[in-house]
Amino acid sequence: MSVPASPTELPTQELLEVALLVAREAGTLLASGRPSGPLRVTSKSTPTDVVTEMDHAAEALITETLARLRPADGMLGEEGTDHPGTSGVRWVVDPLDGTVNYLYDLGGWAVSLAAEVAGESVVGVVHVPAAGETFAAVRGQGATCNGRPLRVNPAPPLDRALVATGFGYDPRRRAHQAEVLRHVLPAVRDIRRHGACAVDLCALAAGRVDAYFERGVNPWDFAAGGLIAAEAGARVAGLAGEAPSSRFLLAAPPELFDPLEALLLAAGAGHETGLTDPVATPALP
């Protein structure tokens, strides 16, 4: 695999334009396909972890468009696409983040694309069709929503922090997450649960929540949103010095990160017995 020699050699503007085009095309497909009639639904890991025909259709569109526009690039997609490419660039794609929201005709779903080089996201786009919002970031160049610069909220005290989180599909993981939340909820302002990791991370970047954490997310869930949050000023990491991964993802303004991390560690958020995490592939430094 050929890797560009330095960040200055990366075609980041081209990658951003491709990501914006592809995300919007997939969003149009999904938005127009949703009202057409009953969706065929199957389950993935558990009966509550659903995938619709539209997930597959959106990933097929993204795969075909990227192959046409960037034929040497690799791609990792949630619905099974996985090839390395030869350019040094790999696209990490969630064609429909928030499938259950989409299934129930709730607005909190998105198309998420990140371009990675050497395992680090350099470009990220999260398109939220129902809200008419497109979040984007280029490493080192900041984050935007519909072209407007984004910045996370100034860090509030922990007890005044509005914190977003998500829950896994396995009942045992949910039980553990509920136990963690029992310790967290009294210590913060309140909890929000939007049902899509990429949307949560963009909400953090836009100042709509103060922090976000979750265990069990996959690289395609946070490769783009994590970069957007980081470029808006958030610290994005795992627990206890780990990189963000499926083991744990925590994002918050730097001054809020440490007290929230301490609370999560004390609540046992980093330990879970009897469950196997998804492949713990970091997608951010």
C-alpha positions in Angstrom: 0.0 0.0 0.0 1.3 3.4 -0.9 1.0 6.1 1.8 1.5 9.8 1.0 4.7 11.0 2.5 3.3 13.8 4.5 0.0 15.4 5.4 0.7 18.3 3.0 0.7 15.8 0.1 -2.8 14.5 1.0 -5.5 15.6 -1.5 -7.7 16.6 1.4 -9.9 19.1 -0.6 -10.6 16.4 -3.2 -11.4 13.8 -0.5 -13.7 16.3 1.2 -15.5 17.1 -2.1 -15.9 13.3 -2.8 -17.2 12.7 0.8 -19.7 15.5 0.5 -21.0 14.3 -2.8 -21.3 10.7 -1.9 -22.9 11.4 1.5 -25.5 13.6 0.0 -26.3 11.1 -2.8 -26.7 8.3 -0.3 -28.8 10.6 1.9 -31.1 11.4 -1.0 -31.5 7.7 -1.8 -32.4 6.9 1.8 -34.8 9.8 2.3 -36.6 9.1 -1.0 -36.7 5.3 -0.3 -38.1 5.5 3.3 -41.7 6.4 2.5 -42.0 4.0 -0.5 -43.6 1.1 1.5 -42.8 -1.6 4.1 -39.1 -2.2 4.4 -37.6 -5.7 4.5 -35.9 -6.0 7.9 -33.4 -8.6 9.1 -31.4 -8.8 12.3 -27.6 -8.7 12.7 -26.0 -9.5 16.0 -29.3 -9.7 18.0 -33.0 -9.4 17.3 -32.9 -5.7 18.3 -29.9 -5.0 16.0 -31.7 -4.5 12.7 -30.6 -3.9 9.1 -33.0 -2.8 6.3 -32.8 -3.2 2.6 -31.9 0.5 2.4 -28.7 0.0 4.4 -27.5 -2.4 1.7 -28.8 -0.1 -1.1 -27.0 2.9 0.4 -23.7 1.0 0.9 -23.9 -0.3 -2.7 -24.4 3.3 -4.0 -21.5 4.5 -1.9 -19.2 1.6 -3.0 -20.0 2.1 -6.7 -19.5 5.9 -6.5 -16.2 5.7 -4.6 -15.0 3.0 -7.0 -15.7 5.4 -9.9 -14.3 8.6 -8.4 -11.4 7.1 -6.3 -10.7 3.6 -7.8 -7.4 3.0 -6.0 -8.8 3.7 -2.5 -9.8 1.0 0.0 -13.1 0.9 1.8 -14.5 -0.6 5.1 -18.3 -0.5 5.2 -20.7 -1.5 8.0 -22.6 -3.8 5.7 -19.7 -6.0 4.7 -17.6 -4.1 2.1 -13.9 -4.5 3.0 -11.0 -4.1 0.5 -7.6 -2.5 1.1 -7.0 -0.5 -2.0 -3.6 0.7 -3.2 -3.6 4.5 -2.7 -3.0 4.6 1.0 -6.5 6.1 1.5 -9.3 4.0 3.1 -12.9 5.1 3.3 -14.7 4.0 6.5 -18.4 4.1 5.8 -21.6 3.8 7.8 -24.3 4.0 5.0 -27.1 4.4 7.6 -26.1 5.3 11.2 -29.2 5.1 13.3 -31.1 2.3 11.4 -33.7 2.0 14.1 -34.4 5.7 13.9 -34.8 5.3 10.2 -37.0 2.3 10.6 -39.4 4.2 12.9 -39.3 7.4 10.8 -37.4 9.3 13.5 -35.1 12.0 12.2 -31.9 11.0 14.0 -30.1 9.0 11.3 -27.2 9.9 9.1 -24.8 8.9 6.4 -21.2 8.9 7.7 -18.0 8.8 5.6 -14.4 9.2 6.7 -11.2 9.1 4.7 -8.3 7.5 6.6 -4.6 7.5 6.0 -2.4 5.2 8.1 -5.3 4.5 10.4 -6.1 8.2 11.1 -9.2 10.0 9.9 -8.1 13.0 7.7 -11.5 13.9 6.3 -15.0 13.3 7.8 -18.5 14.0 6.7 -21.8 13.2 8.5 -24.9 14.1 6.5 -28.2 14.2 8.5 -30.9 14.5 5.8 -34.0 14.9 8.1 -32.3 18.0 9.7 -30.9 19.3 6.4 -27.4 19.4 8.0 -24.1 18.3 6.7 -21.2 18.2 9.2 -17.7 18.1 7.8 -14.1 18.3 9.0 -10.6 18.2 7.6 -7.8 17.3 10.0 -6.1 20.5 11.2 -8.7 22.8 9.4 -11.6 22.8 11.9 -15.2 21.5 11.6 -18.3 23.0 10.0 -22.1 22.4 9.7 -23.4 23.6 6.4 -20.3 25.7 6.1 -20.7 27.3 9.5 -17.7 26.8 11.9 -18.3 24.7 14.9 -17.0 24.8 18.4 -17.8 22.7 21.4 -19.3 24.4 24.5 -16.9 25.7 27.1 -16.6 23.0 29.7 -19.2 23.2 32.4 -18.8 21.7 35.9 -19.6 18.0 35.8 -22.8 18.5 37.6 -24.0 20.9 34.9 -22.9 18.8 31.9 -25.5 17.5 29.5 -24.1 14.1 28.4 -25.1 12.0 25.5 -24.7 8.2 25.4 -25.9 5.1 23.6 -26.7 1.5 24.4 -25.7 -1.8 22.8 -28.0 -4.4 21.4 -27.1 -7.4 23.5 -29.3 -7.5 26.7 -26.3 -8.2 28.9 -24.5 -5.2 27.6 -27.6 -3.1 28.1 -27.9 -4.2 31.7 -24.2 -3.3 32.4 -24.7 0.1 30.7 -27.8 0.8 32.8 -25.8 0.0 35.9 -23.1 2.5 34.8 -25.8 5.1 34.1 -27.2 4.6 37.6 -23.9 6.1 38.9 -23.5 8.7 36.2 -27.0 10.2 36.1 -27.0 11.7 39.6 -23.7 13.3 38.9 -24.5 15.3 35.7 -27.2 17.7 34.6 -29.0 15.0 32.5 -28.5 12.3 29.8 -29.5 12.4 26.2 -29.8 9.4 23.8 -30.2 10.1 20.1 -29.6 6.6 18.8 -26.8 7.3 16.4 -23.1 7.6 17.4 -22.2 9.9 14.5 -25.2 12.2 15.3 -24.2 12.4 19.0 -20.6 13.3 18.1 -21.8 16.1 15.8 -24.2 17.3 18.5 -21.2 17.6 20.7 -19.3 19.5 18.0 -22.3 21.9 17.6 -22.6 22.6 21.3 -26.0 20.8 21.6 -24.6 18.5 24.3 -21.5 18.8 26.5 -20.1 15.3 26.2 -20.7 11.8 24.8 -19.6 8.3 25.8 -20.4 4.8 24.7 -19.0 1.2 24.8 -19.3 -1.1 21.8 -19.3 1.3 18.9 -17.5 0.3 15.7 -15.0 2.2 13.6 -17.6 3.2 11.0 -19.7 4.7 13.8 -17.1 7.2 14.9 -14.4 7.6 12.2 -16.1 10.7 10.8 -18.0 12.0 13.8 -15.0 11.7 16.0 -12.8 13.8 13.7 -15.6 16.4 13.5 -15.8 16.5 17.3 -12.0 16.7 17.7 -11.7 19.5 15.1 -14.4 21.4 17.0 -12.3 21.3 20.2 -13.2 18.0 21.9 -10.8 15.5 23.3 -11.8 12.1 21.8 -10.2 9.0 23.4 -10.9 5.8 25.2 -10.6 5.3 28.9 -7.4 5.2 30.9 -5.1 6.4 28.2 -6.4 4.1 25.4 -7.2 5.2 21.9 -10.9 5.5 21.0 -12.2 2.1 19.8 -15.0 -0.3 20.2 -13.8 -0.9 23.8 -14.8 2.7 24.7 -15.3 6.1 23.2 -15.4 9.3 25.3 -15.6 12.8 23.8 -15.7 16.0 25.7 -14.1 19.4 26.0 -10.6 18.9 27.6 -11.5 20.4 30.9 -14.6 18.2 31.3 -13.0 15.0 29.9 -11.0 14.1 33.1 -13.8 14.4 35.7 -16.2 12.6 33.4 -13.6 9.9 32.7 -13.0 9.5 36.5 -16.7 9.1 37.1 -17.0 6.5 34.3 -14.1 4.5 35.7 -15.5 4.6 39.2 -18.8 3.4 37.8 -17.1 0.4 36.1 -17.7 1.6 32.5 -14.4 0.1 31.3 -15.1 -3.4 32.6 -17.6 -5.9 31.3 -17.8 -9.6 31.8 -19.2 -12.3 29.5 -19.3 -10.2 26.4 -17.0 -9.9 23.3 -16.5 -6.4 22.0 -16.6 -5.7 18.3 -13.1 -5.6 16.7 -11.3 -2.8 18.6 -9.9 -0.9 15.6 -8.9 2.6 16.5 -9.8 5.2 13.9 -8.4 8.3 15.6 -5.2 9.2 17.4 
